[in-house]
Amino acid sequence: MFGFLGPNGAGKTTTIGMLCTLVRPSGGAAYVAGHDIVGERDEVRRDIGLVFQDPTLDAYLTAEQNLRFHGELYGLPREAMNERIAQVLQMVDLADRKDDKVETFSGGMKPHRDHRSR
């Protein structure tokens, strides 16, 4: 784990976006865990953990659809997808709400920017 600090406008967000394979670099090369961030995106995504600054839930999707989207984004094998989604929903006590749109969830059911307020 590491922190990435610097003044506003220094390129922190852009650099992290590139290292996480969410932003395509305009030049140069970078490697994460020995994997090229452009040519080996799936391998990079399997080797990293990422916590977004802002919540990344789509309010118009269901809980299950949000988890499926993120599973696909990070290259979770399709044959493992349903089992992993069920495990996560059970872990956060939302299995009975899997088909509900996230916009219907209370604030305590969603990730918060300031986790200290929980």
HELIX and SHEET records of a PDB file:
HELIX    1   1 LYS A   12  LEU A   19  1                                   8    
HELIX    2   2 ARG A   41  ASP A   47  1                                   7    
HELIX    3   3 ALA A   63  LEU A   73  1                                  11    
HELIX    4   4 ARG A   78  MET A   91  1                                  14    
HELIX    5   5 ALA A   95  ARG A   97  5                                   3    
HELIX    6   6 VAL A  102  THR A  104  5                                   3    
HELIX    7   7 GLY A  107  MET A  109  5                                   3    
HELIX    8   8 HIS A  115  SER A  117  5                                   3    
SHEET    1   A 2 TYR A  31  VAL A  32  0                                        
SHEET    2   A 2 HIS A  35  ASP A  36 -1                                        
END                                                                             
